[in-house]
């Protein structure tokens, strides 16, 4: 079977499987202690300074990425010029993530968390579109891009609606995140139109590191009280985002 057709079947099958799982598993409420992060220290009148300032990494990568994509002549080359659009949205989404996450961590609550999670779904789902464009079909990837972005946004809004109605449910939002990361892992094994496909493994590793440090936020902070797990999560996720830019700058088209 043609590798692109196989990739399309696997990507679609992954999506359908996760939809079934999300529907079948019990409702997953957000923990009541979710907003109680380990490091509450402030500085210069800024509360929760570690979790706020660590978002600068996302802003830096976003700015560097947009500059690299838009400068003339650009160092980044695409076999099809249309392929740049999902990447532009990724880097713009990182700027929004820096702003939204900083806003949330100044005074963490559910209302502000919406503005933290929405930009992240922009990054996740735009990344999925790039994987489809480079491994299956440029046309399909671009056609799916607005639908993927809408699905990501809908997952956040559905979670917020469920919280407002006293039945908090993270299944849809968690499913979107999980699909994006599993799609990255799957893409490592699919034939790409560019070199440096193994860089996706580094991206996945930093994502896993971010999730681990986020989970053990308080335990990590208790070791010397230098930096919390959540702060390290932001740094790890920003480095993983930078790896996308690094991949773009170093890779070369594979012309068959």
N, C-alpha and C positions, 0 to 999 in steps of 0.2 A: 504493500500500500504506500502511496505517496506520503512523504513525511509531513507535508502541510495538511493533508486530509487527516492523517493520524493525529496530528497536533490539535486540529479543530475538534475532533471527536473526544480527545482526552480533556481538553479545556471545557467543552460543553458537558461532558460526563461529570467532571469535577463539580461544576456549578449545580447540576441537577441533584447530585448526591448530597451536597451541602444543603440545598433547599429542603430535601426530604428530611434530613437530620434535624434542621432547625424547626421544622413543623412537628416532628415526632417527639423531640425531647421536651421535658417539662419547662415551664417558664423559669427564666434565670433572672432573679432580681439583682439590682446593684446593691452591694453590701452597704449597710447603714454607715459604716466607718470609712467609706471610700474617700471622702474629702479630708480625712484626718491624716495628713502626711507627716512624716517624721520630723522634718526640719522646719521649724517655725521661726527661725532666727531672721531678724530684720537688719537693715543697714541703710543709713541715710534716709530714713523714713519710708523705705520700701519693705513691706512685709514679705516673708517667705522668699528672701533674696536668692537663695540657691536655686529654687525651682523656677523663679522668674528669669533670672539672668542667664541661666543655662539654655534658654530658648534662643539666645543670640546665634547659636550655631546654625539653627535652621535658617535664620535671616541671612547669614553669611553665605551659606551654600546656595540659597535662592538667588541672591544678588550675583554671585559668581556664575551660576548656571545661566541666568538670563543674559548676562554680559557675554558669555562664551557663545551662546546661541545667536545673539543678535548683532554682534560686531561684524564689520565688513573689512576684509574677508574673514569669515568664521573659520576657526580651526576644526570645527565639527562638520563632517560631511555625511550626507544621506544619499542613498541610492535613489530615493524618491523624495523631493523637497517637502511633500506633505507630511512626511514622518516626523518633522520637527514639532508639529503642533501639540501632540500629547506631552512631549518633553517640556515645552514652554509652559504648559499648564502645571506640570509637576513642580517646576522651579517657582512659578508664581504661587502655587499651593503651599510651598515651603515658607514663603514670606507670610502668607496668611496664617500658617501654623504657628510661626513665631509670635505673631500679634495675638492670635486667639488663645494660645496656651499661656502667654504672659498675662493677658487679661484675666484668664481663669485663675491662675495661681496667686494673683493679688488678693483674691477673696473667694476661695473655692466654694462653689455651690452648684446645684444642678442647672440653674439658669445660665450661668457662665460656662458650664461644661459643654453646652451646645456649641459655643463658639470655639472651643478647643477641638471637639470631635469633627465638626463639619470640614474644616480645612484638611484634616488628616485623610478623610475619605476622598477628597479631591486628589491627593497625592497617590493613595492606594489604587484608585480606579483608573487614573491616567496611566499609571505604571502597567496595569493589566492590559490597557489598550496598546501600549508600546510592544508588549510581549506578543500580542496577537498580530500586530502589524508586521513585526520582524520575523515571525516564525510561521505564520499562517497566511495572512493576506493584508496588505496595506489598506485596501478598500474596506475589508471587513473590520479591521481595527479602528479605522476612522469613523466608520458608520456606527460602530458600537460605542464609541467614546461618549457621546452625550447621554446614551442610555445608562452606561456604567456610572457616570457622574450622578445621574438622577437616582439610581439605585443606592449609591453611597449616601447621598443627602437624605433620601427617604428613610434609611436605616437609623440615622440620628434623630430625625423628626419623629419617627415611630417610637423610639425609646423615650424621647421627651414627652410625647403624648401619653405613653403608658405610665410614666412617673406622675404626671399631673392628674391621672385618673386613679392613682393609688395602687396600680398593678405594674410596677416597674418590670421591664422585660428587655434584657440585653441580647436575646438570641439573634435577632436580625443584624444588629450592629456587629456582634462578635462574628457572625457568619461572613459578613463582608470582609472584615479584617483577615479571617482565616483563609477565605478564598484567595485574596490577594497574595498572601504569603505562600500558600500551596501552589498557586500559579507560577510564582517566581521559582520555586523548587522544581516544578515540572518543566519549566522553560529551560532549565540547565541541561536537560537531556534531549531537548528538541533542536533540530537543525535551524541555525539562524542565518540571516543574510549578512552577518557581520562576525568578525573575530571577537575575542574577549568575552565569550559567553560565560566562562567560568567566574567572571566577576560577580555574577548573580549569586554565587555561593557565598561570597564575602558579604554581600548585602543581606542575605538570609541569616548569616551568622550574627551580624550586628543586630538584626531585628530580634533574634532569639535572646541575645545578651540583654537587649533593652527590656524584653518581657520578664526575664529572670530578675534583673535588678529592680524593676518596678514591683514585682511580687515580694521581694525581700527588702523593701524600702527601710523599714524600722531596724531590721537586724543589721543591715549594712551601716546605717547611721550610728548604731550603738558601738561600732568598732572605731573608737577614737573621736567620734562626733565631728569628723572632718567634712564628710560629704554624704548625703543620703542616697539611698538606692534610686529614688525617683529623679534626683538630679543627674545621676550617672545614666539613667535611662535616656534623658534628653540628649546627653552627650553622645551616647552610643548610637541613637537613632540619627543624629545629625551626621556622624561619621559615615553611617550606612548610606545616608542620602548623598554625601559627598562622593561615595564610591560610584554612584550612578554617573555623576559628572566626570569622574576619572575614567570610567569605562568609555564614555562618549568621546573623550579627548584622545584616548589611546587606541581605540579599535579601528579596524579597516574593513571596508566592504569586501565581501566574498563574491566575486563575479564568476558565475558558472558559464 
